[in-house]
């Protein structure tokens, strides 16, 4: 998932530790392309309130976890995982 292509380079170059407020001020307007539109980096990070990040990877993981359900397309969908115990799963279709 490469939703944050435009943001990755910038947060990697940022100096840490950094607060959520600093990151929003610097990169908040950058748009993240999602399956169903866009979200801004600022919208994701502002949700966290007063938080300090140790490095870019922590920012990246936090931003991914704050994405809305609309960002990933069909919620709970996977055509690769076998059904879990107690699940009937989907009928297999041959192409």
DSSP file (Angstrom, degrees, kcal/mol; ACC not computed):
  #  RESIDUE AA STRUCTURE BP1 BP2  ACC     N-H-->O    O-->H-N    N-H-->O    O-->H-N    TCO  KAPPA ALPHA  PHI   PSI    X-CA   Y-CA   Z-CA
    1    1 A X              0   0    0      0, 0.0     3,-0.2     0, 0.0     0, 0.0   0.000 360.0 360.0 360.0 117.2    0.0    0.0    0.0
    2    2 A X    >   +     0   0    0      1,-0.2     3,-1.0    31,-0.0    31,-0.2  -0.333 360.0 134.7-116.4  48.5    1.7    3.2   -1.2
    3    3 A X  T 3  S+     0   0    0      1,-0.2    30,-0.8     2,-0.1     3,-0.3   0.827  72.1  51.4 -64.6 -33.2   -0.9    5.7   -0.1
    4    4 A X  T >>  +     0   0    0     -3,-0.2     4,-2.9     1,-0.2     3,-0.6  -0.013  65.1 129.9-100.8  30.2    1.7    8.1    1.4
    5    5 A X  H <> S+     0   0    0     -3,-1.0     4,-0.8     1,-0.3    -1,-0.2   0.894  78.6  44.1 -50.1 -47.5    4.2    8.3   -1.6
    6    6 A X  H 3> S+     0   0    0     -3,-0.3     4,-0.5    25,-0.2    -1,-0.3   0.787 118.4  44.5 -70.2 -27.5    4.2   12.2   -1.4
    7    7 A X  H <> S+     0   0    0     -3,-0.6     4,-2.6     2,-0.1     5,-0.3   0.835  97.7  71.6 -86.4 -35.3    4.5   12.2    2.4
    8    8 A X  H  X S+     0   0    0     -4,-2.9     4,-2.2     1,-0.2     5,-0.2   0.889  97.9  47.8 -51.1 -50.6    7.1    9.5    2.9
    9    9 A X  H  X S+     0   0    0     -4,-0.8     4,-1.4     1,-0.2    -1,-0.2   0.890 114.1  47.5 -60.7 -41.0   10.1   11.5    1.5
   10   10 A X  H  X S+     0   0    0     -4,-0.5     4,-0.8    -3,-0.3    -1,-0.2   0.912 113.2  45.3 -70.5 -43.4    9.2   14.6    3.6
   11   11 A X  H  < S+     0   0    0     -4,-2.6     3,-0.2     1,-0.2    -1,-0.2   0.827 109.8  56.9 -72.3 -28.1    8.7   12.8    6.9
   12   12 A X  H  < S+     0   0    0     -4,-2.2    -1,-0.2    -5,-0.3    -2,-0.2   0.874 109.8  45.3 -64.9 -36.2   11.9   10.8    6.3
   13   13 A X  H  < S+     0   0    0     -4,-1.4    -1,-0.2    -5,-0.2    -2,-0.2   0.602  92.3 103.8 -83.5 -12.4   13.8   14.0    6.0
   14   14 A X  S  < S-     0   0    0     -4,-0.8     2,-0.3    -3,-0.2    42,-0.1  -0.340  76.9-114.9 -69.0 150.8   12.2   15.7    9.0
   15   15 A X        -     0   0    0      2,-0.1     2,-0.3    40,-0.1    -1,-0.1  -0.720  44.7-104.3 -90.1 141.1   14.2   15.9   12.2
   16   16 A X  S    S+     0   0    0     -2,-0.3     2,-0.2    38,-0.1    38,-0.1  -0.848  88.7  51.3-122.7 154.7   13.0   13.9   15.2
   17   17 A X  S    S+     0   0    0     36,-0.7     2,-0.3    -2,-0.3    37,-0.2   0.451  77.1 169.4 -70.2 153.4   11.6   13.8   17.9
   18   18 A X  E     -A   53   0A   0     35,-2.0    35,-3.6    -2,-0.2     2,-0.2  -0.993  29.0-127.8-139.7 143.9    8.7   15.8   16.4
   19   19 A X  E  >  -A   52   0A   0     -2,-0.3     4,-2.0    33,-0.3    33,-0.2  -0.503  26.0-115.7 -87.5 160.4    5.3   16.6   17.7
   20   20 A X  H  > S+     0   0    0     31,-2.4     4,-2.5     1,-0.2     5,-0.2   0.891 117.9  56.2 -58.9 -39.5    2.0   16.0   15.9
   21   21 A X  H  > S+     0   0    0     30,-0.2     4,-2.3     1,-0.2    -1,-0.2   0.908 106.3  49.1 -61.0 -43.4    1.5   19.7   15.8
   22   22 A X  H  > S+     0   0    0      1,-0.2     4,-2.1     2,-0.2    -1,-0.2   0.909 112.6  47.9 -62.0 -42.7    4.9   20.3   14.1
   23   23 A X  H  X S+     0   0    0     -4,-2.0     4,-3.1     2,-0.2     5,-0.3   0.891 111.4  49.5 -67.7 -39.8    4.2   17.7   11.5
   24   24 A X  H  X S+     0   0    0     -4,-2.5     4,-2.1     2,-0.2     5,-0.2   0.913 111.6  49.7 -64.4 -42.2    0.7   19.0   10.8
   25   25 A X  H  < S+     0   0    0     -4,-2.3    -2,-0.2    -5,-0.2    -1,-0.2   0.899 119.2  37.6 -62.4 -40.9    2.1   22.5   10.4
   26   26 A X  H  < S+     0   0    0     -4,-2.1    -2,-0.2    -5,-0.2    -1,-0.2   0.879 139.2   7.7 -79.6 -39.4    4.8   21.3    8.0
   27   27 A X  H >< S+     0   0    0     -4,-3.1     3,-1.8    -5,-0.2    14,-0.3   0.283  86.4 116.2-130.5   8.8    3.0   18.7    6.0
   28   28 A X  T 3< S+     0   0    0     -4,-2.1    14,-2.1    -5,-0.3    15,-0.4   0.746  76.1  55.0 -57.6 -28.7   -0.7   18.9    6.9
   29   29 A X  T 3  S+     0   0    0     -5,-0.2    -1,-0.3    12,-0.2     2,-0.1   0.559  78.2 114.3 -85.3  -7.3   -1.9   19.9    3.5
   30   30 A X    <   -     0   0    0     -3,-1.8    11,-2.6     1,-0.1     2,-0.3  -0.432  63.9-133.0 -65.9 134.3   -0.3   17.0    1.6
   31   31 A X  E     -B   40   0B   0      9,-0.2     2,-0.5    -2,-0.1     9,-0.2  -0.700   8.9-149.5 -95.0 141.3   -3.0   14.8    0.1
   32   32 A X  E     -B   39   0B   0      7,-3.6     7,-1.6    -2,-0.3     2,-0.5  -0.939  17.8-133.3-107.0 123.2   -3.0   11.0    0.4
   33   33 A X  E     +B   38   0B   0    -30,-0.8     5,-0.2    -2,-0.5     2,-0.2  -0.657  32.5 177.9 -78.9 122.0   -4.6    9.1   -2.5
   34   34 A X  E >   -B   37   0B   0      3,-3.3     3,-1.3    -2,-0.5    38,-0.1  -0.667  45.0 -97.6-116.8 174.6   -7.0    6.5   -1.3
   35   35 A X  T 3  S+     0   0    0     36,-1.4    36,-0.2     1,-0.3    37,-0.1   0.882 123.6  34.2 -58.6 -40.5   -9.3    4.0   -3.0
   36   36 A X  T 3  S-     0   0    0     34,-0.6     2,-0.4    37,-0.0    -1,-0.3  -0.014 131.0 -65.5-109.5  29.3  -12.3    6.3   -2.6
   37   37 A X  E <  S-B   34   0B   0     -3,-1.3    -3,-3.3    34,-0.1     2,-0.3  -0.987  73.7 -44.5 134.8-137.8  -10.7    9.8   -2.9
   38   38 A X  E     -B   33   0B   0     -2,-0.4     2,-0.3    -5,-0.2    -5,-0.2  -0.955  31.6-170.1-137.4 155.7   -8.2   11.7   -0.8
   39   39 A X  E     -B   32   0B   0     -7,-1.6    -7,-3.6    -2,-0.3     2,-0.3  -0.960  28.6-119.5-134.4 152.4   -7.4   12.5    2.8
   40   40 A X  E  >  -B   31   0B   0     -2,-0.3     4,-1.4    -9,-0.2    -9,-0.2  -0.679  15.3-126.3 -93.9 151.9   -4.9   15.0    4.0
   41   41 A X  H  > S+     0   0    0    -11,-2.6     4,-2.3   -14,-0.3     5,-0.2   0.884 112.3  57.1 -57.7 -39.9   -1.9   14.1    6.2
   42   42 A X  H  > S+     0   0    0    -14,-2.1     4,-2.8   -12,-0.3    -1,-0.2   0.880 100.3  56.1 -61.2 -40.1   -3.1   16.7    8.6
   43   43 A X  H  > S+     0   0    0    -15,-0.4     4,-0.7     1,-0.2    -1,-0.2   0.879 111.5  44.6 -60.1 -37.7   -6.5   15.2    9.0
   44   44 A X  H  < S+     0   0    0     -4,-1.4     3,-0.4    -3,-0.2     4,-0.2   0.934 117.8  40.8 -72.7 -46.7   -4.9   11.9   10.1
   45   45 A X  H >< S+     0   0    0     -4,-2.3     3,-1.6     1,-0.2     4,-0.3   0.832 105.9  63.4 -75.9 -32.4   -2.3   13.3   12.5
   46   46 A X  H >< S+     0   0    0     -4,-2.8     3,-1.4     1,-0.3    -1,-0.2   0.805  91.4  68.3 -61.1 -28.4   -4.6   15.9   14.1
   47   47 A X  T 3< S+     0   0    0     -4,-0.7    -1,-0.3    -3,-0.4    -2,-0.2   0.716  91.4  63.1 -61.8 -20.0   -6.7   13.1   15.4
   48   48 A X  T <  S-     0   0    0     -3,-1.6    -1,-0.2     1,-0.3    -2,-0.2   0.611  86.7-159.2 -86.2 -13.1   -3.9   12.1   17.7
   49   49 A X    <   +     0   0    0     -3,-1.4     2,-1.2    -4,-0.3    -1,-0.3  -0.467  63.2   4.1  71.1-139.7   -3.8   15.3   19.8
   50   50 A X  S    S+     0   0    0     -2,-0.2     2,-0.4   -30,-0.1    -1,-0.1  -0.687  85.6 145.1 -87.3  97.6   -0.6   15.9   21.6
   51   51 A X        -     0   0    0     -2,-1.2   -31,-2.4     2,-0.0     2,-0.4  -0.984  36.8-147.7-133.9 144.9    1.8   13.2   20.6
   52   52 A X  E     -A   19   0A   0     -2,-0.4     2,-0.4   -33,-0.2   -33,-0.3  -0.944  13.5-148.6-113.7 134.5    5.5   13.1   20.0
   53   53 A X  E     -A   18   0A   0    -35,-3.6   -35,-2.0    -2,-0.4   -36,-0.7  -0.842   8.4-157.1-105.8 137.3    7.1   10.8   17.4
   54   54 A X  S    S-     0   0    0     -2,-0.4     2,-0.3   -37,-0.2    -1,-0.1   0.809  73.6 -10.4 -80.3 -32.1   10.5    9.3   17.8
   55   55 A X  S  > S-     0   0    0    -37,-0.1     4,-1.5   -39,-0.1     3,-0.3  -0.947  75.0 -89.2-159.1 175.2   11.1    8.7   14.1
   56   56 A X  H  > S+     0   0    0     -2,-0.3     4,-2.8     1,-0.2     5,-0.2   0.838 118.8  58.9 -64.2 -35.0    9.5    8.7   10.6
   57   57 A X  H  > S+     0   0    0      1,-0.2     4,-2.6     2,-0.2    -1,-0.2   0.885 104.1  51.1 -64.5 -37.5    8.5    5.0   10.8
   58   58 A X  H  > S+     0   0    0     -3,-0.3     4,-2.0     2,-0.2    -1,-0.2   0.897 111.6  48.0 -65.0 -39.8    6.4    5.8   13.9
   59   59 A X  H  X S+     0   0    0     -4,-1.5     4,-2.7     2,-0.2    -2,-0.2   0.937 112.2  49.8 -63.1 -46.9    4.7    8.7   12.0
   60   60 A X  H  X S+     0   0    0     -4,-2.8     4,-2.4     1,-0.2    -2,-0.2   0.931 112.8  45.1 -59.5 -49.7    4.1    6.4    9.0
   61   61 A X  H  X S+     0   0    0     -4,-2.6     4,-2.0     1,-0.2    -1,-0.2   0.882 113.7  50.4 -64.3 -38.5    2.5    3.6   11.1
   62   62 A X  H  X S+     0   0    0     -4,-2.0     4,-1.1    -5,-0.2    -1,-0.2   0.911 110.4  49.3 -65.8 -43.0    0.4    6.0   13.0
   63   63 A X  H  X S+     0   0    0     -4,-2.7     4,-0.6     1,-0.2     3,-0.5   0.917 110.5  50.4 -64.0 -43.7   -0.9    7.7    9.9
   64   64 A X  H >< S+     0   0    0     -4,-2.4     3,-1.0     1,-0.2    -1,-0.2   0.902 109.4  51.2 -60.2 -40.2   -1.8    4.3    8.3
   65   65 A X  H 3< S+     0   0    0     -4,-2.0    -1,-0.2     1,-0.2    -2,-0.2   0.736 107.3  54.4 -71.1 -19.9   -3.7    3.3   11.4
   66   66 A X  H 3< S+     0   0    0     -4,-1.1    -1,-0.2    -3,-0.5    -2,-0.2   0.524  80.4 117.1 -90.4  -6.3   -5.7    6.6   11.4
   67   67 A X    <<  -     0   0    0     -3,-1.0     5,-0.0    -4,-0.6    -3,-0.0  -0.304  69.3-114.3 -60.7 144.8   -6.9    6.1    7.8
   68   68 A X    >   -     0   0    0      1,-0.1     3,-1.3     3,-0.0     4,-0.4  -0.274  25.7-104.8 -74.8 166.5  -10.7    5.8    7.5
   69   69 A X  G >  S+     0   0    0      1,-0.3     3,-1.3     2,-0.2     4,-0.3   0.820 118.9  64.9 -60.2 -31.3  -12.4    2.6    6.3
   70   70 A X  G >  S+     0   0    0      1,-0.2     3,-0.8     2,-0.2   -34,-0.6   0.746  89.4  68.9 -64.6 -22.3  -13.1    4.3    3.0
   71   71 A X  G <  S+     0   0    0     -3,-1.3   -36,-1.4     1,-0.2    -1,-0.2   0.746 100.6  45.2 -69.4 -23.7   -9.3    4.4    2.3
   72   72 A X  G <  S-     0   0    0     -3,-1.3     2,-0.4    -4,-0.4    -1,-0.2   0.417 100.3-133.3-104.6   2.2   -9.0    0.7    1.9
   73   73 A X  S <  S+     0   0    0     -3,-0.8     2,-0.5    -4,-0.3    -1,-0.3  -0.669  76.6  26.0  85.3-136.4  -11.9   -0.1   -0.3
   74   74 A X  S >  S-     0   0    0     -2,-0.4     3,-1.5     1,-0.1     2,-0.2  -0.515  85.7-127.9 -70.3 117.1  -14.1   -3.0    0.6
   75   75 A X  T 3  S+     0   0    0     -2,-0.5     3,-0.1     1,-0.3    -1,-0.1  -0.440  87.5   5.2 -68.7 131.9  -13.9   -3.5    4.4
   76   76 A X  T 3  S+     0   0    0      1,-0.2     2,-0.4    -2,-0.2    -1,-0.3   0.514  95.4 140.0  76.8   4.5  -13.0   -7.1    5.4
   77   77 A X    <   +     0   0    0     -3,-1.5     2,-0.3     2,-0.0    -1,-0.2  -0.654  15.8 155.7 -87.6 135.4  -12.6   -8.2    1.9
   78   78 A X        -     0   0    0     -2,-0.4    -3,-0.0    -3,-0.1     0, 0.0  -0.904  26.0-171.8-153.9 128.8   -9.8  -10.6    0.9
   79   79 A X  S    S+     0   0    0     -2,-0.3    -2,-0.0     1,-0.1    -1,-0.0   0.294  87.5  55.4 -98.4   9.5   -9.6  -12.9   -2.0
   80   80 A X  S    S+     0   0    0      2,-0.1     2,-0.3     0, 0.0    -1,-0.1   0.678  84.4  84.5-114.2 -24.8   -6.5  -14.6   -0.7
   81   81 A X  S    S-     0   0    0      1,-0.0     2,-0.1     3,-0.0    -3,-0.1  -0.637  73.0-127.5 -88.0 137.5   -7.2  -15.8    2.8
   82   82 A X        -     0   0    0     -2,-0.3     7,-0.1     1,-0.1    -2,-0.1  -0.464  43.9 -86.7 -71.4 152.5   -8.8  -19.1    3.4
   83   83 A X        -     0   0    0      5,-0.1    -1,-0.1    -2,-0.1     3,-0.1  -0.306  46.7-119.9 -59.8 144.6  -11.9  -19.0    5.6
   84   84 A X    >   -     0   0    0      1,-0.2     3,-2.2    -3,-0.1    -1,-0.1  -0.256  47.3 -65.2 -76.9 171.4  -11.2  -19.2    9.4
   85   85 A X  T 3  S+     0   0    0      1,-0.3    -1,-0.2    -2,-0.0     3,-0.1  -0.364 126.5  18.3 -58.5 131.4  -12.5  -21.9   11.6
   86   86 A X  T 3  S+     0   0    0      1,-0.3     2,-0.4    -3,-0.1    -1,-0.3   0.395 101.4 111.6  86.5  -3.0  -16.3  -21.7   11.8
   87   87 A X    <   -     0   0    0     -3,-2.2    -1,-0.3     1,-0.1    -4,-0.1  -0.824  56.7-153.7-103.2 143.5  -16.6  -19.5    8.7
   88   88 A X        -     0   0    0     -2,-0.4    -5,-0.1     1,-0.1    -1,-0.1   0.772  32.9-161.7 -85.9 -26.1  -18.1  -20.9    5.5
   89   89 A X        -     0   0    0     -7,-0.1     2,-0.3     2,-0.1    -1,-0.1  -0.146  29.5 -48.9  76.3-174.0  -16.2  -18.6    3.2
   90   90 A X        -     0   0    0      1,-0.1     2,-0.3     3,-0.0    -7,-0.1  -0.673  56.9-102.0 -98.8 151.8  -17.1  -17.7   -0.4
   91   91 A X        -     0   0    0     -2,-0.3     2,-0.1     1,-0.1    -1,-0.1  -0.561  45.5-112.4 -70.2 132.5  -17.9  -20.1   -3.1
   92   92 A X        -     0   0    0     -2,-0.3     2,-0.4     1,-0.0    -1,-0.1  -0.413  30.5-158.3 -69.7 140.7  -14.9  -20.6   -5.4
   93   93 A X        -     0   0    0     -2,-0.1     2,-0.5    -3,-0.0    -1,-0.0  -0.976   6.8-143.3-122.4 132.7  -15.2  -19.2   -8.9
   94   94 A X              0   0    0     -2,-0.4    -2,-0.0     1,-0.1     0, 0.0  -0.821 360.0 360.0 -96.6 131.7  -13.1  -20.3  -11.8
   95   95 A X              0   0    0     -2,-0.5    -1,-0.1     0, 0.0    -2,-0.0   0.408 360.0 360.0 -96.1 360.0  -12.0  -17.7  -14.3
